[in-house]
């Protein structure tokens, strides 16, 4: 099992969770705009870095 791919998958899942939480907060108006912005930016950062890490890492046997 490749450690970089696993870490990339974890980052991707954390990014998705952050984006979903930010989306739910926007819909329900349950948080301040600054916290929604922070969750959204961190979610995007984790999501795209995880996707990039999984995409770039080669499988080695």
N, C-alpha and C positions, 0 to 999 in steps of 0.2 A: 504494500500500500504506500502510495506516495504522500509524504507529509505535506508538501506544498498544495497538492490538489485537495486534501482534506481541509487544510486551513482556508483555501479559497472557497470551498463549499460552506464552511462555517461562516465566513465573512458574508457570503451571498445571502445566507439565511438570516443573519443578523440585520443585513440591509433591508431585506424584505419586511422583516418585523418592524423595523424603524419606520419604513415608508407607510406600512399599514397603520401603525399607531398615529403617525402624523395625519394621515387621511381621516381616521376616525375622529381625531381631535378637531380637525377642520369642520367636519360635518356636524358634530355635536356642540361646537363652540365651547368646549370644556377646558381649554387651556389658553394661556397668553400667546400672543402672536410670536413673541421671541422664542418661547419654548417649542412651538410648532415649527418655526424656522430652523432651530437647532436640530430637532429630531429629523426633519426632512433632509437637511444638508448632510448630517452624519449617516442617515440611511442611504442616501445617494452615493456617498463616498464609499461606504462598506460594500454596497451592491456592485458598483462598477469596478472596485479594486478586486473583489472576489471573482467576478466574471473574468476579468483580465488575467488573474492568477491561474484560474482553471484553464483558460484558453491558451495561454503561453506555455504552460508546463507540459513537457513531453512525457509520454509513458515510456518507462524503461523497465525492462524485465530483469 
